[in-house]
Amino acid sequence: MNNNDEAVVSGWIDRWLSALSCMTVSRHERLLEKAGTRHGNELTERLRLAKSDSYALGKTAGDEEGFKRGRIEGHAAGKKAGLVEGRVLERQEQEALMRARAEAEARRMRQEAEARAKMLVSEKPIGINASLAQEIRRDVLARTDQRPRDAQWEMILSDHPATYVVAGAGSGKSTSLVLRVIALNLYRGINRNEISVFTFTKESRKDFVKKLRTQMQAWGETLSLDDARGVVRTFHSMVLRMARSTIDPCLKVLELIDLEKGGQIPDTDIENLLEAGASIASDADDHVSDTENPKAAAGDEVASEARGVARERDRLLRLAYERAFSTDPTFAQDIATLHRISTYQLKRPKEDVTAKAIAWVAKHDAVLNSTVDRAWRERIACGLWPAIHVEPVAKPVKLSSSMTKPFHVHGYLPSMKAYLVLGGAQFFSDSQNSAFSVPALVNTKRKLLAARSEEPIIWIDTVEDLQRLASVLQWQKDFQEKRVSVPMFEWIAPSDLKRKPVFETFYELAQFVENLGLPVAKTLSEAVDGSDEAGLTGAERVFARAVSSFWPVFEELLAEEEIWTFNELFAHFSEDYPANFKDVPPYILDGMRHLLIDEFQDISPQIVKWIRGCQRELVKRGRAGSLTCVGDDWQSIYGWRGSSPDFFVRFKHFFPASSHGYVKLEENFRSSDHILRCAESVLVDVPGMGWKTCVAQSKWAKESMPVLIHETPDKLPYDEIERLLESEVMRTKATARDPLLVLARRAKAYKPLVALKRKPWGKALKFLTFHGAKGLESRSVVLLGDCAYNGVNPLRNFLYRKAGLGSFDEAQHAEARRLAYVGVTRAMERCYWYAKKESGGALASIPMARSFAVRCDAEGNVLRPQLQLQES
């Protein structure tokens, strides 16, 4: 006990003793006992607390000592374990990284291998390095009068294995292509047998051959005509060469049979049949290049079957038609239906009839009806009219919900459920009363009923029409009685311009389907099955079903006679049938190694498959080469036979390569600025056009004369046009070698000029369709007729969509504008355009207030502003 404790106890005892006098002894004892007990408890508690504090202090000190020692030992143990685990983790991470790198490399190699497998050209550049390019530049400038611009040099010297060139009209693409051939052949050392230049038209091929021979001569290379034509080819000539080397040296091709009756035609003489194939947008002769020389010698340049009569083809078509009719009841029933419908197939006018014209016909209809009926009874078809089986109709008939007034007809045929109307405007003369002109009223009523009637109308214009109707009625009766012969009749397909033998229309539709790269029978059957969704008319549905039945019979007949079609040859050597290439000799297939294709925007799906098939086989043989494609989506004008600019616009997708060259040629070395601006104006509102601006660089660039436009209310003023042509020939000093061009949408537009006995221009004019003039140019050009498409073609819309090409009708609307662009841009200095403005046509799209276009009179003289207002 320390001093403080003793003092506390002593004080407590003194206080207790001072109180003893007041207590008894026993009480004192109890109190002492209590105090002793309490004191003992306090001492015990203090001892406990003292011990507890000492333990705590000792524990704390021990904990600290143990923590320090444990920390040191744990750190050492943890460090040791961490090092072991870290080394394991590091190895795992390194292994995972190595695996990831190996997988990435394998994936990259696999992707590269897949990309290489898709590549259709060489993986490596062509080999035109900087020094070689410099040498070519120097020699071109020294040896020729050509002075290529930067963009042209880029095209000529492209080192990419695949190059596509957007070349505007008059951009010098042909000259650049010729120089590229020279670069590949004479500088890169590529054998000419491995170079092929594909052109579309006969005229452009002839022009390219001439330029190639001339330029080769500048390098001291004499290139014979045959050698040049072996380089500058057509797709058909090359596929024929392949077929004759593998299938049969004496192979019979349907399109050539009539032309080869005097002997086999060399493949180099085969022109591009796609240029001249049957068109749904033009007359049969729309693509004849020169109507003053419409026949081509078989041994010369074979133009196409359109230039001659396809007698053998028609014989085979007729034979297949008769066989199908005799063996297939469904086909026979469809033919009976088409035969009946053909009698009331009125050609729909390009423009609807105005309300004024409808009111005019309605006003005079009753008198007109009786006047025409009386003329047919008494003068035109005495004894044939009234015709049997035709019931008279006394009252006017409501023919359309779009016309408030009914119209008179001349009879009703119950068996055909059709009304009959007599016409024959040619049998009536114009009267002095212009308000009642029978010929004009008859023609207007015909247009009116063709455009508006919702009821079937059989229109009779001639005695032959009446006799044909009698034959049809008799045939239909015989068909019902099961005693019938195969009917031969004509049919007009949607968007076609004239009637043709029904089996010929079958052939044309099938060709269209094949050009799209589609199977005929299967695709048309799908069209019939989905006819409601596709919006097919009843006639279209029957027509499509008939063709789907007819085509296998025709193919069977061709196989029996061992005859091929060009479409079959392209399909045979396409990417869809790679095994068919194995027997093609190297010396022939090598001709496809280095391809230069002009007018690539006009290529068809079928040709694309053939090119890809050839290139894929070359890759397989280790002979991959290069591809140079030149085109202009503004000049795509062959959609009517299945072509599409999509293959050019999406060139990289369809022709994959390790690298692609892309060049734009926008300088125009042909036309005046006015001509270019006018041509561009017709394309302004055309959807899907990649816009570009052509810059005029020719000697005529600043020519002040705008494009001269003469709008005619009806017929073209041929007398005035004749005088204009004569004066233009004299002004420009045109010759047969350097002629002026007269171009038309349809060949019939310039036939009156070609048929003139007196031709004051001699041979200084060349008459062509817009299609046939592709790639040509002239100082002065005269255009005849508007460019418009007003058709509705649900069947071809279905087929176009099936091929992944969108709407056929929309494509044709755009194509009509592009065709006008092609026509205008053939002109260098002056362009005259004579036409009746058509609804939705190109002529209406030209902004006449602009400086690049002006109205002119019939003789080509610029009209003063006040006269322009009167004309309009």
Steps between C-alpha positions, in 0.01 A plus 500: 500500500640838411493819710177629345316182590625514865382858538154408369472205746631702794248774443224252474604333837519840679148587385377156610672511848354846571159352468563204737364684801164494342489128418477173687776247479298262285411771258863596485590149413241479225613824349864395517408173336312676223772748443759225495292305247447804277859593527605148412268501200638828379854371540406182313342703220800730480731200485281350223507821305872533549553147374262562208684818401832321516363217281367744252825686485689177470263369236526819303875489522493132409262562210723770368799278531312206342360722218845623418641152501192353313511783247860430424446127481165533307648747254782263433263203461251704291778634283624150442150369418425811286815450299400141430142592410613806298734287293211262427267790411765661283544175311122472455471859377789453260346179371157671457665792318688264274181307433311826422778611268504163330120502463507856364769406251311187400182705465684760292651234280162330469336831407776575253459153354124551474556842343752350259251228416246771414747706300447482129826667401865480599597575859795700377514836324525493122860616509487855363740660744606866513791467260298301246217749529743784431629321191147445368415868555810612316441271203131584464585870481782435255329249270141626484306824495316390815535711813317308771374690803588397855187287546557328166860421598367355824283264296770412243765429764287344777702233678202354686390151396141630479418853383165659428470829317201734504529659156256773401388551142783618274761459771756331276452157652554315169835670442600426859395135463711467184803643681441262792508205257834632371629541856406143591624347176809697396627615839379247755569217253157335519430291191223640282339155503438555872336841454135542402315827449121456509279759333122508468409642162623418153584865435703541819686175429588615149618835637713336771663259253593792278650701788694201633658424162592866450658540843689170474648628175647794694709247693602321182256214562299391198173356622293325235123545493446139609749535785334820616158337484641213704582748777191720469216253540141456605378278782320277251809444289703388802241265646453348153875441481489318835203290391655396170816392682324285759146405398523456124717662228192503276270626774163623375378821664138598450573867436760414232338214310352717222821702472722190479320326215786605275760371744615546857561861604830573680439582864671838457221601258225452758359831615336568833148360477411681820524823303243390247283253688126525510396815680186562696564871472548536128407369160665185371740709295574749776859385525589481132809712477449648158176463308664606176703183517279263695655176384832374624698239313538181699875494443532865600388621840193305594276759651227294660195293436304826503652583162377184333207264522538235769328235293652199677431644841138570407463149356618347826284731708196409294579130527536519879179704519308237306650218709412670827145570381452137396645340814416736785127562566574784742714674240229449236241658729732795567552546125123498446468773762781709349352447154170642619658793687716588199193612308433786742856604577485872428836675518488747788587856390808665648291785637152499649218659300410850617163592647444726201551208258267277704228766489550544124460128429204468737324790328521339154506133604144406399531647150854362464383152597222489240719660231775241546251211522330603177837532319602149606163351395478671163857570391792363705389143582181442310384145573738457796334751729289451703702194599360180642547437871492877560193623686385856425511753784254783458573712805832655605701301752672609821856390422695662782445636849738786410264626225164640600338451159434166325619437145350321202639167380414299190437165663566249776661153479361277778761227439779748562319725746625797301353800320576565133567846354550573131770744399681530170590869499686446173171428321365849570603838369523819701195720467495878478336500841794469737262449791389169348803335340432126481869396478595722793202387707568131427869529597419696813233251605747217451755673725227577750380140527856366509587734785181492704278201424469248780307263275665282231482679163551335160594779261455433128699721261513288184310227318792272591433576869140393452601181321758425769233541765281249317792257495560546871135442580496183287822377663362560849189302405712215361719503811198452721396206280850341523566526126750771454830585334783690667412872485748743350437854619683814604541635850618833635688465828489778762722795398551349154435723202342264253342160464719198436436128457411372844788250511745785424374690804555179702860494380561867583368466855710189557809681368434784743479256792823328393681832460415564866679175584177327607353160401206558267239238590561511877502880520185547291320231700587696815361814334172319431481360854559847645298683236271675748792634700688591180195682364485300177197551280296200396656509151852522643437206729381285209788621283763423766355154562499430127867597465596289804338201327634581155867559585592147621347362178707743293818408693424131448461556126831689481673217686358247256648694210824574694450873479615744766398860567747766603321531832557129560870541418540788746319297766712192420823695557384694805619502859200278581660209308877516567554140386418600142825699478733208551522415129544858376853509349747738668561692178130588486432565868818710519325744269296599808805571721520874448158645426413854398124545481340809352142613575501286814185671627304305236610154609241236590490260799555209262820649352628589847464135605692392189785746563523401866502133402787553256701701749444252781628220277809708416567551873461125550756435224742755645448728199317789664529831318341845511172675432438854376137607466389830353145623525258778579179439691359808322515305173345171610237432228458123472276423797224390261693180433611438859812711548565709809751771602502343849796277407704810418381707795581210739811391312703416814229266624469301179872501413701469825875564478798571724476864389269698275578800286228763463522775238255772394527654154289816513659709226306496175703531179201482264213738568429864564414611851141573390460145372637351823282715725189420295578127508555508876169682554299196388655298784450746784198331661594142413534300826810301586738693276853560631545865410800636316572810295658462158734785412506607134857496364447456124557752222123556510491559877400866472267460200221754550219307326269329753325171436222581250163344582194488276185366662244371253131448583479182296714378210862596443554766228703279267516751213658762724728242664616394153599859419674536838704183442604619156618837636681340798688263270613798293588710807706230669639350176394156624614193304440127501814461713394776738118505481238688695272291720122478484380316809159376611355302787336274242626435151162573345545868590775549240369256237325776297838669460681179412229414246544826306591435138698820483757519778674836470742403774631194321671273752590780739224401744482198725159393626508319833294430807615652827614151602692447178678835533653414836867597500478708180520875447429757234547874459126541449227264618127498427277316748152380404238418763474528878629241747235379743380185671135487603454127528380289790650153504422298815651180358836656422487683834475159668789363293720803565442475874569127484842583353560756776470800266197681649210626288512455124259788438703740712820386329341564160384849597860582594637325193288710263666811644845346472427412137428867431828589672683259269334652194579862586862429595578355156510863379818705493398845374125499437201291599150533348213318667164449325230330704146489623521542875392183679366474852788434741748525213848646493401803295268629774785485753715758317474845667439715193575823685863399536763617254595153377172429317282707268197439284538504124268491200459198273806599296726533804497878533502645851163645592475852641369512860149610402479220242619250761207602718261448209652159421473386862 
